[in-house]
């Protein structure tokens, strides 16, 4: 299962990079066409905004998996590790609940917009709103995996140790700068 998850997130990283590259090509190409030839490709504006949407959600999933989102842990780190685990478990349950609501809303929007077509490309707007479904399902699975690790004690580190590691790293850099 871990191998599948790693493979999935490699694909998500490639997809996000492809969205970014596609956006750059479409926007730059359109700018060149507008200034040099007084014309443009209408569909490029629409598809680049779709690429931005898909890339943003995909990058959010990658950050979730790699624990790359910003967190406010100033209060949490003052508690002992067991209390931290309990509070982290509660936070994960709440996040899973929010993702469930997001999934429900995304599903409803996707179904509503399946018959609506984008003006420039003619692609169903369900494809745009469908990103919320993909995001929610994968986010719920990642959060469930993290929750399992928290509850079973397989968490590789506590927030306090993470904060201590960051402080130690800053101290090492400070010492390196003085020598």
C-alpha positions as CSV (number, residue, x, y, z in Angstrom):
1,X,0.0,0.0,0.0
2,X,2.9,2.4,0.8
3,X,4.4,1.7,-2.6
4,X,1.1,2.6,-4.3
5,X,0.9,5.8,-2.2
6,X,4.4,6.8,-3.1
7,X,3.7,6.1,-6.8
8,X,0.4,8.1,-6.6
9,X,2.2,11.1,-5.1
10,X,5.0,11.0,-7.7
11,X,2.3,11.1,-10.3
12,X,0.6,14.0,-8.5
13,X,3.9,15.9,-8.5
14,X,4.4,15.3,-12.2
15,X,0.8,16.4,-12.9
16,X,1.3,19.6,-10.9
17,X,4.5,20.3,-12.7
18,X,2.7,19.6,-16.0
19,X,-0.1,22.0,-15.1
20,X,2.5,24.7,-14.3
21,X,4.4,24.1,-17.5
22,X,1.2,24.2,-19.6
23,X,0.1,27.4,-17.9
24,X,3.5,29.1,-18.6
25,X,3.4,28.0,-22.3
26,X,-0.2,29.1,-22.8
27,X,0.1,32.4,-21.1
28,X,3.4,33.3,-22.6
29,X,2.3,32.2,-26.0
30,X,-0.8,34.2,-25.8
31,X,1.1,37.3,-24.7
32,X,3.5,36.9,-27.7
33,X,0.6,36.4,-30.0
34,X,-1.2,39.5,-28.7
35,X,1.8,41.8,-28.9
36,X,3.4,40.5,-32.0
37,X,0.4,39.5,-34.2
38,X,-2.5,41.3,-32.5
39,X,-4.3,38.0,-32.0
40,X,-4.5,35.3,-29.3
41,X,-5.8,31.9,-28.5
42,X,-9.0,32.3,-26.5
43,X,-9.0,28.8,-25.1
44,X,-5.5,29.3,-23.6
45,X,-6.9,31.8,-21.0
46,X,-9.6,29.3,-19.9
47,X,-7.3,26.3,-19.8
48,X,-4.6,28.1,-18.0
49,X,-7.0,29.1,-15.2
50,X,-8.2,25.4,-15.1
51,X,-4.5,24.4,-14.8
52,X,-4.0,26.8,-12.0
53,X,-7.0,25.3,-10.1
54,X,-5.9,21.7,-10.6
55,X,-2.3,22.6,-9.8
56,X,-3.3,24.3,-6.6
57,X,-5.3,21.4,-5.3
58,X,-2.7,18.9,-6.4
59,X,0.1,20.9,-4.6
60,X,-2.2,21.1,-1.5
61,X,-2.4,17.3,-1.5
62,X,1.4,17.0,-1.8
63,X,1.9,19.4,1.1
64,X,-0.7,17.5,3.2
65,X,1.1,14.2,2.6
66,X,4.6,15.7,3.3
67,X,3.3,17.7,6.4
68,X,4.3,20.9,4.6
69,X,1.4,23.1,5.7
70,X,2.0,25.8,8.2
71,X,0.9,24.9,11.7
72,X,0.3,26.8,14.9
73,X,1.8,24.6,17.6
74,X,3.0,27.2,20.2
75,X,0.3,26.0,22.6
76,X,0.4,22.3,21.6
77,X,4.1,22.0,22.3
78,X,3.7,22.9,25.9
79,X,1.7,19.7,26.6
80,X,3.2,16.3,27.2
81,X,3.5,13.9,24.2
82,X,0.4,11.9,25.1
83,X,-1.8,15.0,25.3
84,X,-0.2,16.2,22.0
85,X,-1.3,12.9,20.4
86,X,-4.8,13.2,21.7
87,X,-5.1,16.8,20.5
88,X,-3.6,15.8,17.1
89,X,-6.1,13.0,16.8
90,X,-9.0,15.3,17.5
91,X,-7.6,17.8,14.9
92,X,-7.3,15.0,12.4
93,X,-10.9,13.9,13.0
94,X,-12.1,17.5,12.5
95,X,-10.1,17.8,9.3
96,X,-11.6,14.5,8.0
97,X,-15.0,15.9,8.8
98,X,-14.3,19.1,6.9
99,X,-13.0,17.1,3.9
100,X,-16.2,15.0,4.0
101,X,-18.2,18.2,3.8
102,X,-15.9,19.5,1.0
103,X,-16.4,16.2,-0.8
104,X,-20.2,16.4,-0.6
105,X,-20.2,20.0,-1.9
106,X,-17.8,19.1,-4.7
107,X,-19.9,16.2,-5.7
108,X,-23.0,18.3,-5.8
109,X,-21.3,21.1,-7.9
110,X,-19.8,18.5,-10.3
111,X,-23.2,16.9,-10.9
112,X,-24.9,20.3,-11.3
113,X,-22.3,21.4,-13.8
114,X,-21.9,18.3,-15.9
115,X,-24.2,19.6,-18.5
116,X,-22.7,23.1,-18.5
117,X,-19.9,23.7,-21.0
118,X,-17.0,26.1,-20.7
119,X,-17.5,29.0,-23.1
120,X,-14.1,28.8,-25.0
121,X,-13.2,25.1,-24.9
122,X,-16.6,23.5,-24.8
123,X,-15.4,21.1,-22.0
124,X,-17.9,20.2,-19.3
125,X,-17.5,22.4,-16.2
126,X,-17.9,19.1,-14.3
127,X,-14.2,18.6,-15.1
128,X,-13.3,21.8,-13.2
129,X,-15.4,21.1,-10.2
130,X,-14.3,17.4,-10.2
131,X,-11.0,18.5,-8.8
132,X,-12.7,18.9,-5.4
133,X,-13.8,15.3,-5.5
134,X,-10.3,14.0,-6.3
135,X,-8.8,16.3,-3.6
136,X,-11.2,15.4,-0.9
137,X,-10.9,11.6,-1.4
138,X,-7.1,11.6,-1.4
139,X,-7.0,14.1,1.5
140,X,-9.3,11.9,3.5
141,X,-7.1,8.8,2.9
142,X,-4.0,10.7,3.8
143,X,-5.6,12.1,7.0
144,X,-6.9,8.6,7.9
145,X,-3.4,7.2,7.5
146,X,-1.9,10.0,9.7
147,X,-4.7,9.4,12.3
148,X,-3.9,5.7,12.4
149,X,-0.2,6.5,13.0
150,X,-1.1,9.0,15.7
151,X,-3.5,6.6,17.5
152,X,-1.2,3.6,17.3
153,X,1.8,5.5,18.4
154,X,3.6,5.0,15.1
155,X,4.1,8.8,14.8
156,X,7.8,9.2,14.1
157,X,8.1,12.4,16.2
158,X,6.0,14.7,18.4
159,X,5.5,18.4,17.7
160,X,7.8,19.2,20.6
161,X,10.7,17.2,19.0
162,X,10.0,18.9,15.7
163,X,10.2,22.3,17.3
164,X,13.4,21.2,19.1
165,X,14.9,20.0,15.9
166,X,14.2,23.3,14.2
167,X,15.7,25.3,17.1
168,X,18.8,23.0,17.0
169,X,19.1,23.6,13.3
170,X,18.9,27.3,13.7
171,X,21.5,27.2,16.5
172,X,23.8,25.2,14.2
173,X,23.4,27.8,11.4
174,X,24.1,30.6,13.9
175,X,27.3,28.8,15.0
176,X,28.4,28.2,11.4
177,X,27.8,31.9,10.6
178,X,30.0,33.1,13.5
179,X,33.0,30.9,12.5
